[in-house]
Amino acid sequence: MENDYKLLFIKNKLQQIKSAVMYPTNSNIVRLPNDIVEFESVDDDGLLWFSAHVPRHWMKAYELHFPAKLIFYRKGIDYYVEITGTAVVVNKQDVMYGTNHIQGGKLLLKMVPYYIEYTETGKKEAGFRKLKGQMYDIFMNTLGLNRPQTQPHLAE
């Protein structure tokens, strides 16, 4: 039951960010390039589904099953999520045989996450502290009780 709450929490956070940078971490010479991927969903089994761009020059030597790291980050959102796991290209038949079933040049991938790290950056809290300090200064100025102003001293 606890895992359902954690899974729902991560799913909601990923839906807010919607995109990530994918870093394939295999050591092969021929591997999928780093890419910006779009989050699709998280299923009940905990698999992460996302879509990536088909590389311009698709090579049959690309691995269809590889370790990868996803970093979900969006400017203005006070957290980021890093996910490490094994990614699998789901629509591999379409890619390998060059059929036109690939919608808009996208690869559909699923990932078995091994490690998920959710980190809050605390940007909103810092903004609240600054506002709180400004309100305190205004209040003290109206009472005539100013904070002692410290001037930077220049070295002579």
C-alpha positions in Angstrom: 0.0 0.0 0.0 2.9 2.3 0.8 4.4 1.8 -2.6 1.1 2.9 -4.2 1.4 6.3 -2.5 5.0 6.6 -3.6 4.2 5.6 -7.1 1.3 8.1 -7.2 3.6 10.8 -5.8 6.3 10.3 -8.4 3.6 10.1 -11.2 2.1 13.4 -10.2 5.6 15.1 -10.0 6.6 13.7 -13.5 3.3 14.9 -15.0 4.0 18.4 -13.8 7.5 18.5 -15.3 6.6 16.5 -18.5 10.0 16.3 -20.1 13.5 15.1 -19.2 17.0 14.6 -20.6 17.8 11.0 -21.3 21.4 9.9 -20.9 22.1 6.4 -22.2 24.8 5.0 -19.9 26.0 2.0 -21.8 29.6 1.9 -22.8 29.0 0.8 -26.4 30.6 2.9 -29.2 27.3 2.9 -31.1 24.5 4.0 -28.8 21.5 6.2 -28.9 22.4 9.9 -28.4 21.4 12.0 -25.4 17.9 13.3 -26.0 15.1 15.3 -24.6 12.2 12.9 -23.9 8.5 13.4 -23.2 6.9 11.7 -20.2 3.9 9.5 -21.2 2.8 7.6 -18.0 3.7 5.3 -15.2 1.7 2.0 -15.2 0.5 0.0 -12.2 3.6 -2.2 -12.4 5.9 0.8 -11.9 7.2 0.9 -15.5 7.9 4.4 -16.8 6.7 5.1 -20.4 8.2 7.9 -22.4 8.9 8.9 -26.0 12.1 10.0 -27.6 13.1 11.3 -31.0 14.3 8.8 -33.7 17.9 9.6 -34.5 18.5 11.1 -38.0 20.6 8.2 -39.1 19.1 5.1 -37.4 21.7 2.3 -37.2 20.7 -1.3 -36.7 23.7 -1.5 -34.3 21.8 0.6 -31.7 20.9 -1.4 -28.7 17.2 -1.7 -28.0 17.7 -2.6 -24.4 20.2 -0.3 -22.5 20.8 1.4 -19.1 19.8 5.0 -19.0 19.4 8.0 -16.7 16.5 10.4 -16.9 16.7 13.9 -15.3 13.3 15.6 -15.0 13.7 19.4 -14.5 11.7 22.4 -15.5 12.6 26.0 -14.8 10.3 27.6 -12.2 9.5 24.3 -10.5 11.2 23.9 -7.1 12.2 20.2 -7.5 13.8 17.8 -9.9 13.7 14.0 -10.3 16.5 11.7 -11.4 15.6 8.2 -12.5 18.1 5.4 -13.3 17.1 2.2 -14.8 16.9 0.0 -17.9 15.2 1.4 -20.9 13.7 -0.8 -23.7 12.6 0.4 -27.2 9.0 -0.8 -27.5 8.2 -0.1 -31.1 11.4 -1.7 -32.3 9.8 -3.5 -35.3 8.7 -0.2 -36.8 12.2 1.3 -36.3 14.2 -1.7 -37.5 12.2 -2.3 -40.7 11.6 1.4 -41.5 7.8 1.3 -41.6 5.9 4.5 -41.3 4.0 3.5 -38.2 6.3 5.6 -36.1 4.2 8.7 -35.3 6.1 11.9 -35.9 9.5 10.3 -35.7 9.1 9.2 -32.1 10.4 6.1 -30.3 8.3 4.7 -27.6 10.3 3.4 -24.6 9.6 1.9 -21.3 11.9 1.9 -18.3 12.3 -0.3 -15.3 13.4 2.2 -12.7 16.1 0.9 -10.3 16.7 4.2 -8.5 14.4 7.3 -8.2 15.7 10.4 -6.5 13.3 13.3 -5.7 15.1 16.5 -4.7 13.5 19.8 -3.6 15.6 22.8 -4.4 14.0 25.1 -1.8 13.6 28.1 -4.2 10.1 29.0 -3.0 11.2 28.9 0.7 14.1 31.3 0.0 11.6 33.7 -1.7 9.3 33.5 1.3 12.2 34.3 3.7 13.1 37.3 1.6 9.5 38.6 1.7 9.3 37.9 5.4 12.5 40.0 5.9 11.2 42.8 3.8 7.9 42.9 5.7 9.8 43.0 9.0 11.9 45.9 7.8 8.7 47.9 6.7 7.1 47.2 10.0 10.2 48.3 12.0 10.6 51.4 9.9 7.0 52.5 10.6 7.6 52.1 14.3 10.9 54.1 14.0 13.0 51.2 15.0 15.4 50.7 12.2 17.9 47.9 12.1 21.5 49.1 12.4 22.8 49.4 8.9 26.1 47.8 8.4 28.2 49.4 5.7 31.0 47.4 4.1 34.4 48.5 5.1 36.9 49.1 2.4 40.4 47.9 3.1 43.0 50.7 3.0 
